[in-house]
Each structure stands twice: as C-alpha cells, then as structure tokens.
C-alpha cells in the first residue's frame, strides 16, 4: 500500500501504538518512534529505543512493500497494546 493508503487505514481502524510516536516524513533518533521514511533513495522502516537512536528493520526501493511491512509492524504493536 502507499503512504496515503496506510494513513487512511491507520485512521479508519483506529490503531493504537501505545507510547510510540509514528513518524513518516524522516528518520528520527527521538525515543520511542516507529517510522517509515524515504531516505537516500530507499524506503526505510525503523524503530527507536527508549533512550533514542534508530535502527532499520527493513529497507526497500518499493513504497508499497515498505508500507505493507510497516502496517504489519503497527498492527502487531496495536494487538500487544490492546490485549
């Protein structure tokens, strides 16, 4: 799915990722961020730790592949937070 499709789905399904902040426009080193951003010619799905500093989970040149993967990551977090 595209970034816009992801955002529509995130809102319509009312997904809750707990204490995490979602960032979709850049890679951040702030604490507790889940993100998917286009950086240096690649789509990167990443997370940050409680004390900051990011780590890349998946890197791809396909926006659809990146946001499909990111959706599954967000859905998994939503299920852990709400169960």
Rosetta blueprint (number, residue, H / E / L):
1 X L
2 X L
3 X H
4 X H
5 X H
6 X H
7 X H
8 X H
9 X H
10 X H
11 X H
12 X H
13 X L
14 X L
15 X L
16 X L
17 X L
18 X L
19 X L
20 X L
21 X E
22 X E
23 X E
24 X L
25 X L
26 X L
27 X L
28 X L
29 X L
30 X L
31 X L
32 X L
33 X E
34 X E
35 X E
36 X E
37 X E
38 X E
39 X E
40 X L
41 X L
42 X E
43 X E
44 X E
45 X E
46 X E
47 X E
48 X E
49 X L
50 X L
51 X L
52 X L
53 X L
54 X E
55 X E
56 X E
57 X E
58 X E
59 X E
60 X E
61 X L
62 X L
63 X H
64 X H
65 X H
66 X H
67 X H
68 X H
69 X H
70 X H
71 X H
72 X H
73 X H
74 X H
75 X H
76 X H
77 X H
78 X H
79 X H
80 X H
81 X H
82 X L
83 X L
